[in-house]
Amino acid sequence: MGANLLICRVCNIGREGIFVKMSSPSLVGRAFTAQLALKEPVLLSCVVRRVELDHGLGVRIVAPGAEGRKRLLALLDTLACE
């Protein structure tokens, strides 16, 4: 199975999930890997949990890995202070 590359905008991010803005959302239950485009990219394994047609989708972060989790929490702490 081939991989598709989609570039999307994150509108909301938290410890357990992300809302991704996109015009043609995926199906509920579909798993994918997301890469947060930071100075040092963070890879996150995600599953689509909610679809809002013509707006985007809500995804649950299921397995960021130990280093990914640490960097995600550091990002959230930084965002909370801004």
HUVEN-V68311 format. One record per residue. PHI is phi in whole degrees, -180 to 180 (NA if undefined). Layout:
phi:PHI
phi:PHI
//
This chain:
phi:NA
phi:-80
phi:-102
phi:-108
phi:-108
phi:-120
phi:-105
phi:-131
phi:-109
phi:-83
phi:-99
phi:-152
phi:-140
phi:-143
phi:-61
phi:-110
phi:-165
phi:-141
phi:-107
phi:-110
phi:-83
phi:-160
phi:-81
phi:-127
phi:-62
phi:-81
phi:-88
phi:-59
phi:94
phi:-71
phi:-97
phi:-159
phi:-107
phi:-109
phi:-122
phi:-78
phi:-83
phi:-109
phi:-52
phi:-115
phi:-55
phi:-115
phi:-93
phi:-131
phi:-85
phi:-133
phi:-134
phi:-69
phi:-114
phi:-148
phi:-121
phi:-117
phi:-53
phi:64
phi:-125
phi:161
phi:-146
phi:-97
phi:-125
phi:-100
phi:-82
phi:-104
phi:-157
phi:-78
phi:78
phi:-61
phi:-69
phi:-62
phi:-62
phi:-61
phi:-71
phi:-64
phi:-63
phi:-65
phi:-62
phi:-62
phi:-62
phi:-63
phi:-65
phi:-66
phi:-84
phi:-86
//
